[in-house]
C-alpha cells in the first residue's frame, strides 16, 4: 500500500483539466456488452477502478484495444461463460463495485448472469434491491448461493418490458435496468429513475447504438426494446467530483487556479453551493477560476439560521461531494451542518480532521457540525489512513491546507478515483510525494 507525504501551506497556481468521469465510464464500459460490434469510448480516466473493470471484461472474452491512454475500443463478439462461472471471476468481480452493472447487459443479451456480492468503498450499506426487484419485474429469476455469496440470475424466456416504479432513484440501479430494458421485448417505463448526467450520457450512447429511449434527463424513462444494437463512438464527460475536489483544494490553500473544460452545464448546483460556502469562483465559458485571496465566509439561510449542506438526488448535491465541503468548511469563517443522508459510515473520517485541529462535532453517523476557524492553515499535519475514495481526497485537501507534514496511508483508495493526482498537483506547486 502506498503513502502520500504532503507538506502543507503551499499556494497552488496554474491551470488543470479534470479527468473523464469515473462513474460514467463504469456505466458505458458495461454497456459495450450489449452488442457484438465495436464500441469506441473516449476520455476514459486511467484510474484503478476503471482499469480493473476493463481487465475484467477482457478476461470475459471482450476484445479490448487501447487507441491511446484515454481511448479504448471494445468488441464483445463472444463471451466466455465458463470464465464467468469460475472462482477467479467471482474474486475479481466481488472486489469491484461497478461489476454489478455487468448483470443487466448479460441478462438482456444472453439470458444468464452471475454476480458475487460486490465490494467497493466501506461507506455503509449499499443495497441492491432496486437492481433485483426491477429485473424480477422484467422476468428474471434469482437464486442466491449463500456458501459462495453468489447471485445467479437467469431469464430463460427473455425479458419483457414492464412499468417499473423504483423504490429509490439509484444511479447504478437505473443504469442496470436501462441496459436490460433496451433488449427486452416491448416497452419498459422506469419511474423515479436517476437522472444524473452520467445516466443521461449512458442513455445517449445507447441511442447512438440503436436503442429507443425517451425522457432522457428526467426521472421518467420510456424504453422501447427488442432491437439489436450496433457499434458507436462515445466521449465521457469531465468528472464532476474531481472538479469539486480541485475547487476545494484551491479554496483551502488560498490559491489562484483555473480549471479548464469542466463541463459547466453538467455541474448542477455545485458551483453555487461552493459560493454559499464563501468560495470565490467565476465561470469563464467552460472554465472555472478560483481566486481565493481572503478567507471565505459561510453564508446563512435567509432567516439567519445555520447553513446546511445535504446530499440529494439530481439535480441536488451529490453525496460524493459532501466530504469535500466538510473539509473546506474547517477553515471558513462561520459554521455549517453537513448532513450525509445516504451512507452511514462516510463521515467517520472526521476524527482525523479533529486530530489536525479542526472543530467538528460528529452528531451521529449522518451529521457533522463544522465550526470554521476563520483562517488559512489553522490545522496541523498528522498521519492518516484513507478508508475510501472520497474520504481519501478530503484528507489530501486537508493536508494541502495545513501546517507541517502529513502522511496519508492506503492511497490505493485515492488511486481508484483520481488519475496521477500527485503529478498533477505538483504541476500546480504542491509539495507531495508518493512513497511505496
N, C-alpha and C positions, 0 to 999 in steps of 0.2 A: 504494500500500500504506500502511495506517495504522500509527501508532505509539502505544503507551501510555507515558505518562510517570508514574511512580509514586514517591511519596515514602514510604518505608517507616517502620516504627516506630510507626505509629498503631494503637491498640487499636480493635477493632470492637465495636459494641454494638447490640442491637436484634433484630429478627426478620426472617426472609426465607423465601420459599417457593421450592422448586425448580420449574423449568420442566417441561413434559412431556418424556417420554423420547425422545431423538433416534433411537436405534436402533429402538425400537418404531414410531415414526412413519414411518420409511422403509419398514418392512415392511408396515404396514397400508395405507399410501397405495398401494403397488404392488398390493395385494390388491383394490383397487377396480376394477381392470381385469377382474376375473373375472365381473362382472355388468353388464348394461346398465341396471340400476336404480340409484337414488340411494343413496349411502352417505355418512353424515354422521359426521365424526370430530371429537371434542372434545379440548381440551388439547394441541393441536399446538404444538410450540415454534416461535417465529418466529425461525428461525436460517437461515443461508445454505444449508447442505446441504438442508434441508427445502424452503426456498423454491425452490431450483434444481430439485428433483425435481417439485414441484407445477407449476412452469412448463414442465418437460419434458412432463409428462402433458397439460397444456393444449395445447401445440404438437402433440401426437399426436392431438388431437381430443377429448379428455375435456373435458366441460363442468365447469368449476370455479367455485364460488361461495363467497366468504367470508361467513359469517354474522356473525363478529366476528374479532378478530385471531387467536384461537386455535381457531376452529371453522370447518371447511371442508366443503362438500358437493361430492361427486364423482359424475358421471354419465357412464360410459364406454359410451354407447349406440353410438357409431360411432368407429372408429379409422382414422386416415389412414395407410395403409401406404406411400403414396408418400412421405410425410414420413419415415417410419421408414427407408426405403431411401435417404434423402438424405444429403449430406455434412454438412449442418447438424446433423442428428440425431446422426451419428457424433461430431461435435466436442463437442456438449453432453453426450452420454451418457458419452463417454470421460473427461470431467473429474469425473464423479460416481460414487463407488464404489457407492452404493446402486442405481445403474441396473441392476446385474446381476440384481436381483430383479424386473425387468420381464419377464425371459425366461420364467419359469415360468407366469405368468398368460397371456401372449400365446400361448405354445406350447399350453397346455391349451385355450384358448378358440378360437384361430384356426388352430392348426397351423403357425404360422410366426413366427419372431422373428429379429432380428439383434442382435448385441452387439459393440460395439467393445471393445478391451482397456480395462478400466476404470482410472480414476485413483484419487484419494483421497490419504491420508496416505503420506508417504515413510518408512515404518517397517520396510521389508524386504519379502521376498517374501510375496505373499498369493495363493496358488494357487487355481485354480478347478476342480481335478479333481473335488472332491466334487459340485459342481453338474453338471458334464458327464457324469461316469460314471453318476450317478443318472438323468439324463434319457435317456441312451442306453439304460439298462436299461428305462425306461418306453416306449421305442420311438422316440426322437428320432434324427434323422440330423444329423451335424455336418459342416460344411465350413469350412475356415479360409482366408481370403483374406490371404496374407502381405503383399501390397502395400498393402492398406488396413488391415491389422491388425484384421480384422473376422471374427467368427464368424457363420456363417449356420446357423440351426437350423430344422429342419422336422420335422413329423410328419404326412405326407400321409394316413395311415390312422388318425390319432388316437393317443392314448396308452393303454396298457394297464397295469393295476395289477400290481405285482411285489413280491417281497420284496427290500428294499434293506438291505444292511449297509454303513453309511457308513465310509469309511476314516478319517475324523476327525469329531468332533462339532462340525461347522461351524455357526455360528448362521445366517449368510446362506444356506449350503447347505441346511440343514434347512428354512428358511422357503421357499426357492425350490421345493424338492421337494414340500413340503406343498401349496403353491399349485398346482403342476402336477397333483398326485395327486387333488385334490378334484373335478376334472372328468374324470379318466381313467376308462376303463371297468374295472369290477371293483375288487378290494381291493388296496391298497398297504400294506405293512408297512415302516416305517422303524425299523431298529435302530441303536443308537448315535446316536440323534438328540440334538441340542442341546435342553436343557430350560430355558434361561434364562427369566425372567419375560416377556421380550419375545416369545419364541416362544410361550409359553403364551397371551399376550394375542392374538397373531395367530390362534392356533387357536380361541380363544373367539369372536373376531369372525367367523371363517369358519363356526363352528357357528350363530351368530345368522343368518348368511346362508343357512343350509340345509345346510351340509356335515355329514358324519357322521365325527367324529374321536373315537377312544378313546385313552386313555393320556396325556391332557394333563398335563404336569408330570413325566412320566417320560421315560426315553430309549428307550421302545418305543411308537411311534405306529402306530395302525391307522386307515387312511382308506378308507372305502367311497365310491368316487367315482361319477361319471356323472350326478349330479343337477344340474339348473340351479340357480344361486344367485340370490338376490334381495337387495334392499337391506337395510340395517341401520344402527344407530347404535352408535358405539363411543367410549370415552374412554380416552386414553393414560394410563399410569402416570406418577408423578413420575420424573424422571431420576435413577437411582441414582448415576451418575458425578458429576452435579452435586452431589448430596447429599454424596458423599465429598469433593468439591472444597471445599465450604463448611466441612465439619468440619476439613479440613486448614488452611484459612485461619484459622479461629478458634483452633485449637491453636497454630499457629506465631506468631500475634500475641498470645498470652496473653489471649484475649478471652472475653467472655460473650455468646454468640449463640444464639438459639432458631431452629431450623429447623422450619418448620411443614408439616404434611401431607406427610410424606416417603415414605409407603408402607412403614412399618416391616416389614410382613410379607414384602415382596419385596426386602429388602436383603440377605438371606442372612447370611453370616458377617462382612460388612464392619464393623458396629459393634464386634463382639468383637475383630476384628483391630486396630482403632484403639485399643481398650483395651489390647491387648498391646503397642502402641507407647507406652503410657503416657498416652494422651489421656483427659482427664476428660470423659466424656459420660454423660448419663442419658436414658433413653427415657421420655417422658411421653405416654401414649396413642399418637397417631400423630405425635408431635413428638420431636425430639432437641434437648436443650440441651447445649451445650459451654460449660463454665465453667473455663477453664484459668488458674487463679490462679498456679500454680507451674510450673516447667519439668517436662516429662514425662520419665519414665524407661522405657527399653525393657526389656521382660521378657526372660527367657531360657527355654530349654526346661527341662524338669524336671531333667535331668541337669546343668544349668548351662552347656550349650553355647550358642553364639551363635544368636540368633533368625534365622529365615529366612522371608522373605515371597516366595511364588512364586505365579504365576498357575495356574489350573486350571479345568477345565470345571465348569460349575454343578453343585452349589452352592458350588464353590470360588471363590477370589478372581478377579475379572475382571482381565484384563490391562490394561484401561483405567485401573485404579486404581493400578498399581504406580508410575507416575511421581509420583503424589501422595504415596504412602507414602514414597518415596525422599526427596523434598524436605523433608517434615515431619521425617524422621529426622535431618536435618542439625543440628538444634538440640537434639535429645534428649540425655539422659544415657545413654550406652551405645552399643552397636554392633548393626548388623543387616546381613544379606546379602539383597540384592534380586535375585531370580532371575526374569528375564523369559524364559520358555521359548518363547513363540510367535513374537515378532518380533525379528530380529537387529539392527535399527537403532534401536529405540525408546529405548535408553539413551544414545545418542550425544550428547544434550544436556547430559550431566553436566559436560562441560568448562567450560560457562558457570557452573555452580554452583561448580566448583573456583575459577574466576576470582573469584567472590564471597567466597571464603574457606572454602567447605565442604571437609570432609575426606572425600574419596571416592576409592576405588581402583576403577577400571574393570578388572575381572579379565579379561573377554573380552566379546564383543558381547552376551552374555546375562546377565552377572552383574556387580553392583557392590556393593562393601563400603562401608558408610557408618559413619564413626566420629563420633558426635554430639559437639557442642561442650559441651553441658550448660548452655547459657544462651540467653536470648532475644536477638535482634538480634546474633548472632555473625557475621553476614555483612554485606557492604557492597554498595552498589548498583553496577551495571555496565550495559553495553549488550549486548543480546541480540537474536537473531532466532529467531522461532518456526518450527521445521521441521514441526510437526504439531499437531493439536488438543490432545492430552494433554500433550505437552512444553510447549506454549504456556501452558496453565493452570498447570503446575508452575512455570514461570518467573515467572508472575504471583504465585503463592503465595510464592515465594522473595523477590520484590521487596517484597511487603507486609510480610514479616518481617525485612527487612534495614535497616541504617542507610543513610541518604542516598537519592540519586535513582537510579532505574533507568529505562532505556529498553528497550522491547520492540518490535522491528520485526516486520513481516509479521503483524500481528494479525488479518488476514483469516482466518488459520488458526483463531484462537480464536473468531471470529465464526461459523465453520462449526458450532460445537457449543454456544455459550453465548449466551443472549439478553440484550441490553442489560447486559452484565456490568459496565461501568464505572458506569452509573447505579445499579445495584442495590448495588454495593459502596460507592459514595459515600453511599447512604442509611444504611449501617452505620458511616460515619465514615472510610472510606478516602480517602486523598488520591491520586486518579487522574484523569488527563485523557486524552482521545483527541486526537491530532494527525494530521490527514490530510496 
